[in-house]
Amino acid sequence: MLAQHYTNIVKQTAAQLGFDFCGIAKAVFLEDDARRLEAWLNKGLHGNMQYMENHFDMRTDPTKLVPGAKSVITLLINYFPQQTQQEGNPKIAKYAYGKDYHLSIRQQLHHFLFLLQQQIGAITGRGFVDSAPVLERAWAQKSGLGWIGKNGNLINKKKGSFFFLATLIVDVDLVADDAVAKDYCGTCTRCIDACPTEAILPNKVVDGSKCISYYTIELKDALLPQHMKNQFDNWIFGCDVCQDVCPWNRFAQPHHNKNFEPIPAILNYSAADWEALTEENFKIIFKDSPLKRTKFGGIKRNLQFIKTHE
């Protein structure tokens, strides 16, 4: 069977390139996810992230992104670090410890597609890494890589949730994996109970407009809202609380990807070090870092907020 042969090539090539997990789903319209996304947007739970309202049809229909799309390949890339920050220092989300993942994973995806075209033939495809209208977590669940936890993250039963998700949509028939139908969170509510801003709501709904990651990264206002004081738990870029308390992350294992090796400043900088940092040095030290997204001014704003109010 040709589809099975092509599927074997996809899985073997993904493993050779160092992707931790590879799953496949049929490229179908995501009817249930479209309904949930529409309700989430209508409630304004995306805050000022207006881009979430754009390209709604593309988010839910892969054929709008790749004409003739037949299969969606999802890849997981582990970023769980060997070392973590020193206790008491201003906190950075673990995904941002090293180089910007968009760049390195996008290169991997391009190479992945190139190798598939060499082995299978004329394939049209597009790769996406958290930068296009793709519902990565929905596709990951459909392709058997995990389930959506109460905190909105994809959780893999073998290795937890500290993964980047990448998606490759192709116009070739592949054998789909079985979706993860069971919710292995059970009655656990640790992420809900631990969230500093109570952003995790019932029924696997996350109020993005209350999330610390939203305030410290997405929100571009010059000042952070006063009603959020004393709630940031020392975070200045992103937040890992809901993942850190998740019991499934006891299975997380350190990555071996040199691109995600921590920048020494992130591991070691105290509040005083961050305060003394100049814009010139920020651009040098963090030139390849996700911290560029919030820029020097954003980091200083966030630092001032936790210093003033906590």
RODO-281089 format. One record per residue: y, x, z of N, C-alpha, C in turn; residue in one letter. Coordinates in steps of 0.001 Angstrom, whole numbers, plus 500000, padded with zeros to 6 digits. Layout:
! residues N
YXZYXZYXZa;...
//
This chain:
! residues 310
498800500856500000500000500000500000501245500888500000m;502101500675498987503276501528498805504232501469499986l;504457500276500521505381500119501645504914500934502852a;503616500943503097503071501709504220503226503208503976q;503014503637502746503186505050502400504626505488502621h;505567504678502155506988504993502344507355504997503832y;506773504070504560507040503984506005506559505251506712t;505399505732506325504880506970506909505823508140506632n;506365508183505427507320509239505065508563509146505943i;509066507924506134510260507710506959510024508203508390v;508916507790508973508625508146510364508407509659510513k;507673510251509586507406511690509671508677512512509479q;509512512102508549510764512821508288511712512714509479t;511772511533510086512620511345511267512185512280512395a;510892512387512595510364513262513645510677514723513336a;510534515112512074510813516495511670512271516868511893q;513154515905511724514593516163511888515033516112513353l;514117515788514249514432515821515668514932514526516264g;514876513422515507515225512131516095514154511770517123f;514586511242518257513646510983519356512761509773519110d;513333508737518527512568507535518202513053506993516863f;512133506377516142512468505772514851511780504417514770c;512557503384514476511998502042514329512523501386513067g;511787500405512567512143499760511304512132498238511469i;513129497592510870513203496132510857513521495667509446a;513170494435509144513537493846507864515038493552507849k;515670493772506715517112493553506591517377492062506401a;517536491358507505517746489908507468519078489566508151v;519534488372507924520744487881508584520463487698510072f;521337488242510909521144488168512361521769486881512902l;521068485803512739521627484490513074521961484361514558e;521016484700515435521249484574516883522365485499517344d;522375486713516818523398487680517217524774487269516706d;524801486650515544526074486157515004526662485096515931a;525811484224516417526263483163517316526780483757518637r;526036484749519165526465485376520434527771486147520259r;527890486872519143529106487648518891530313486731518743l;530121485627518046531224484678517855531686484100519186e;530747483747520054531092483210521376531811484262522214a;531350485500522145531960486611522903533401486839522458w;533619486809521156534973486993520622535866485811520974l;535329484611520890536123483410521183536592483367522636n;535817483993523523536199484050524936537175485190525227k;537476485995524228538413487100524404537862488247525223g;536535488383525263535927489424526095536020490805525456l;536631490886524282536834492180523626538217492756523924h;539007492019524731540316492534525121541185492826523908g;541780494039523886542653494431522780541900495099521633n;540575495063521674539785495701520614539710494768519403m;540853494630518718540940493691517595539951494023516481q;539596495309516374538686495695515296537331494991515406y;537002494505516614535736493785516784535731492455516028m;536927491955515715537020490688514990536872490878513483e;537027492119513036536999492396511603535569492451511054n;535440492123509777534165492278509048533007491559509756h;533259490369510256532220489636510991530959489471510153f;531136489125508856529965488901508009529157490177507811d;529841491323507776529141492594507613528324492960508853m;528818492563510013528109492887511252526763492177511344r;526676491041510711525482490208510887524589490125509647t;525083490646508517524298490589507281524279491972506627d;523173492709506730523111494081506196523287494168504687p;523021493064503958523190493106502509524667493152502108t;525553492848503055526990492971502785527419494440502820k;526641495271503514526937496702503617526206497500502544l;524978497093502276524164497741501237523576496640500356v;524138496428499176523604495397498286522119495632498005p;521340494568498128519910494696497897519155495296499065g;519800495374500227519160495976501414517863495241501753a;516827496024502072515536495440502417515045495875503798k;515488497049504244515006497570505526516152498218506300s;516071498090507621517033498743508509516261499717509397v;516594500995509265515957502045510063516885502377511227i;516352502330512438517137502686513625516575503954514244t;517475504846514623517092506136515198517763506309516545l;517044506819517520517596507102518834517688508611519023l;518831509046519555519059510468519797519432510645521270i;518614511339521999518798511529523442520009512414523740n;520838512003524716521951512857525126521972513104526640y;520894512780527319520878512953528778520974514444529118f;521973514843529936522215516271530153521338516894531243p;521140518194531113520428518965532137521302519096533379q;522602519359533156523564519520534243524541518357534263q;525040518039535440526076517016535560527296517608536256t;528370516842536299529626517333536853529525517595538358q;530397518472538811530468518744540243530995517517540975q;530394517243542111530758516072542913532232516115543291e;532902514972543142534293514873543561535297515121542447g;534845515699541329535751515943540210535992514664539413n;537126514560538717537341513421537825536176513305536848p;535698512080536633534425511904535945534572511559534458k;533651512144533689533559511928532248532179511348531951i;532114510346531076530821509775530696529952510850530038a;528667510825530316527751511876529868527705512028528355k;527913510934527629527838511045526177528937511944525623y;529997512159526407531146512938525950531145514367526493a;530037514807527075529974516162527626530118517230526543y;529543516989525377529494518014524334530389517694523157g;529932518080521957530699517831520749530612516356520357k;531583515927519570531627514535519103530342514211518345d;529599513257518871528299512917518291528407512323516901y;529543511691516590529699511083515269529448512112514162h;530024513298514350529970514311513300528564514841513092l;527919515251514179526600515871514049525543514860513592s;525598513642514130524579512656513761524802512153512338i;526052512046511933526331511625510560525745512638509561r;525873513926509880525279514967509029523757514824508992q;523160514550510170521715514346510231521275513175509358q;522057512100509404521719510910508611521790511201507114l;522836511929506704522964512284505294521754513106504840h;521356514053505681520213514898505349518927514071505324h;518816513147506260517659512253506339517518511458505033f;518619510837504603518588510053503373518262510934502166l;518826512139502133518555513078501038517061513405500960f;516436513680502098515017514010502126514158512816501705l;514573511610502114513837510413501707513929510207500198l;515106510453499640515277510301498192514423511312497431q;514278512496498008513439513514497374511968513107497376q;511537512471498450510118512147498597509726510788498026q;510655509838498068510335508472497637510889508171496253i;512068508718495962512693508440494674514064507813494853g;514434506986493902515777506400493886515932505378495012a;516560505815496087516865504923497215518381504851497362i;518877503650497495520281503490497864520319503171499347t;521175503855500065521260503616501500522583504078502076g;522889503572503262524092504006503984523741504199505446r;524277505283506001524049505574507405525266505227508242g;525021504775509454526109504356510341525886504895511750f;526957505417512334526883505939513698528071505400514487v;527936504210515049528943503687515961530354503698515374d;530465503579514066531801503643513473531962502639512331s;531071501671512261531129500662511208530608499345511770a;530844498259511051530414496945511561528903496743511518p;528199497417512403526743497299512490526364497003513943v;525507496011514155525044495678515511523824496538515836l;524095497804516191523021498792516354521972498368517375e;522407497815518490521456497476519547520538496328519138r;521091495373518393520262494271517910519179494791516971a;519548495695516072518575496265515142517556497119515880w;517996497837516903517076498673517678516022497816518375a;516448496681518911515488495780519558514532495193518534q;515065494767517389514217494196516347513192495204515832k;513559496489515897512658497516515370511745498103516438s;511707497470517612510731497845518629511090499025519508g;512354499438519500512736500630520256513150500344521700l;513316499092522039513707498753523405514184497318523486g;514759496981524630515327495645524825516761495807525309w;517531494739525191518921494770525653518950494447527141i;519459495392527929519521495200529370520669494303529778g;520731493995531055521817493148531569523182493809531375k;523187495155531282524447495877531086524821496008529613n;524049495360528742524357495385527316523819496590526586g;523223497543527301522684498741526661521254498522526199n;520868499248525167519474499256524758518697500132525741l;517599499605526264516772500360527209515400500593526598i;515021501846526534513713502237526016512766502410527194n;511594501796527084510665501780528217510187503176528613k;510168504093527661509660505437527943510726506377528490k;511987506208528014512995507214528364514366506656528731k;514461505369529040515724504844529545516752504522528476g;518042504733528808519112504256527925520126505300527499s;519935506555527893520921507576527510520644508072526090f;520902507186525130520663507497523724521857507111522866f;522114507922521830522968507489520736522101506693519775f;522695505672519156521973504874518166522560505134516791l;521694505391515826522123505560514442521328504589513576a;521961504100512523521342503092511659521407503541510207t;520299503393509509520244503687508082519718502437507375l;520558501822506556520181500622505811519809501045504396i;518611500661503958518121501104502644517593499929501821v;517541500142500504517089499081499603515635499284499183d;514800499699500134513384499885499850512565499129500893v;511473498538500455510606497792501368509824498750502252d;509915498532503561509155499314504537508418498349505456l;507418498852506149506669498022507099507451497949508405v;507805496751508793508616496575510003507776496761511261a;508402497319512291507767497411513606507921496079514327d;507089495861515324507193494642516126508386494734517062d;509175493688517098510326493655518006509859493641519458a;510699494151520347510415494068521780510842492681522239v;509869491847522527510154490452522869510399490258524355a;509822491142525168509923490965526617511151491652527184k;511725491030528202512849491619528934512287492283530187d;512266493603530184511671494341531299512655494601532443y;513847494011532357514779494115533487514308493228534645c;513613492147534288513128491244535331514268490674536158g;514071490672537476515084490113538374516063491171538874t;515914492409538414516795493498538863518245493213538484c;519162493441539418520595493240539152521413494467539578t;520760495629539614521468496819540110522732497131539311r;522665497006537989523849497320537179524973496318537452c;524616495059537607525619494030537903526268494296539256i;525440494605540242525941494827541600526785496088541709d;526469497108540880527130498406541014528406498530540188a;528606497670539200529763497808538315531063497752539119c;531875498801539070533090498855539890534108497765539593p;534103497243538368535112496247537979534526494863537732t;533245494681538086532560493400537885532626492945536424e;532446493907535523532522493607534095531224493038533544a;530117493191534284528823492715533791528581491307534307i;528537490368533381528412488952533710526953488514533555l;526627487317533987525254486818533805524887486695532327p;523592486556532075523059486301530730523378487412529732n;523398488650530235523578489822529366524893489787528600k;525918489327529267527255489323528680528107490340529435v;528768491212528681529660492201529278531093491863528890v;531947491746529891533367491505529641534001492849529290d;534087493113527981534624494395527530536036494644528011g;536783493575528259538172493726528685538304494134530147s;537168494203530868537201494644532273536470495971532479k;535837496465531432535021497680531540535912498917531690c;535511499838532542536275501077532749536377501866531448i;535332501850530631535382502547529342536483501966528458s;536663500655528520537722500005527744539093500510528193y;539312500533529495540618500951530012540902502428529751y;539895503264529935540136504709529855540075505263528431t;539522504489527489539385504991526116540072504076525103i;539721502795525119540178501875524081541631501438524249e;542029501207525499543373500681525756544417501782525556l;545351501533524674546341502550524326547684502357525038k;547764501388525937549024501151526653549439502387527443d;550740502562527599551255503726528319550865503693529791a;550740502489530350550369502336531751549147501434531870l;548302501739532836547144500891533103547556499775534065l;546928498608533983547354497457534795547145497663536291p;548132497262537046548115497475538496546956496752539185q;546527495623538623545468494869539300544122495593539256h;544038496682538473542799497442538405542780498628539370m;543829498793540157543882499947541057542722499889542059k;542283501075542449541171501251543393539814500815542842n;539724500646541527538457500172540950537832501162539957q;538492502275539693538021503161538635536982504176539093f;536739504281540382535666505135540887535762506565540340d;536992507047540154537264508431539740536930508729538272n;536719507703537454536435507919536033537731508076535251w;537781509095534381538959509270533524538611509172532039i;537311509119531709536910508912530318535536508270530311f;535507506959530034534242506246530025533716505973531419g;532459505521531481531827505200532761530317505127532550c;529556505662533497528093505663533418527431504896534556d;528202504215535376527651503612536591526446502718536291v;526581501831535314525492500876535052524231501560534536c;524384502735533934523213503491533491522650504348534632q;523545504917535416523099505786536514522237505027537524d;522523503749537740521774502981538743520545502282538156v;520390502321536831519275501620536194517947502300536522c;516990501568537091515692502170537442514959502775536249p;515188502247535057514487502773533888514944504184533543w;516124504569534004516612505914533694516001506995534583n;515085506601535460514319507633536168513385508347535190r;513195507752534022512357508376532990513173509219532005f;514493509223532179515336510008531260515010511489531391a;514943512167530263514647513601530245515769514334529523q;516117515533529982517222516274529358516991516517527860p;518068516432527107518003516673525662517890518180525379h;517607518494524130517536519894523695518398520092522451h;519513519386522410520403519434521255521628520277521584n;521784521374520893522876522305521204524247521661521009k;524332520663520133525620519987519904526086519202521119n;525146518818521975525500518019523145525587518852524422f;525482520172524282525621521025525468527012520845526063e;527118520702527382528413520392527995529466521473527779p;530666521042527504531817521941527519532026522363528970i;532100523667529265532211524126530660533324523440531451p;534447523177530807535565522535531505535176521160532022a;534357520433531266533961519086531693533088519151532942i;532232520135532999531363520267534176532135520728535410l;533152521561535203533736522291536331535164521919536715n;535885521243535852537300520994536139537486520079537355y;538303520542538279538721519717539420539938518895538998s;540386518014539880541594517233539581542781518164539338a;542852519242540122543957520210539969543889520897538609a;542672521203538152542514521839536839542974520899535727d;542594519627535832543010518655534828544530518493534830w;545112518473536022546561518306536128547311519492535532e;546731520679535666547385521890535169547186522084533667a;546311521299533076545980521448531662547189521116530781l;547499522001529845548589521750528903548044521083527644t;548922520479526889548479519826525656547908520842524669e;548515522017524632548035523070523734546599523470524077e;546327523667525376544976524036525796543993522884525628n;544484521664525831543628520491525618543114520474524181f;543995520736523225543615520711521813542627521817521471k;542730522933522178541815524056521929540445523790522564i;540462523440523844539208523272524600538404522075524103i;539096520998523749538414519750523399538552519409521910f;538694520432521065538936520181519639537768519469518959k;536551519671519457535383519006518868534810517926519788d;535569517527520791535075516629521834535463515173521579s;534635514227522049535037512811521996536317512530522779p;536702513414523702537919513189524488539158513133523611l;539060513647522399540200513564521482540570512106521198k;539614511222521386539858509814521046540966509208521901r;540997509591523154542045509047524027543278509939524063t;543142511124523479544234512096523339544688512637524704k;545506513647524631546000514317525838546753513331526730f;547607512523526101548395511564526873547537510554527598g;546449510135526959545545509173527586544828509756528781g;544388511003528659543717511669529785544688511814530951i;545913512205530659546918512369531720547240511023532385k;547320509986531583547560508635532114546444508227533066r;545196508432532614544044508046533429543972508866534708n;544276510147534596544256511031535759545307510603536776l;546483510267536289547564509830537173547198508525537867q;546488507656537149546121506357537707545143506505538872f;544122507343538701543163507494539805543772508294540941i;544707509170540626545356509960541679546310509098542490k;547035508244541814548060507423542484547433506309543318t;546328505778542835545830504552543450544521504700544191h;543960505894544249542656505996544908542653507083545970e;
//
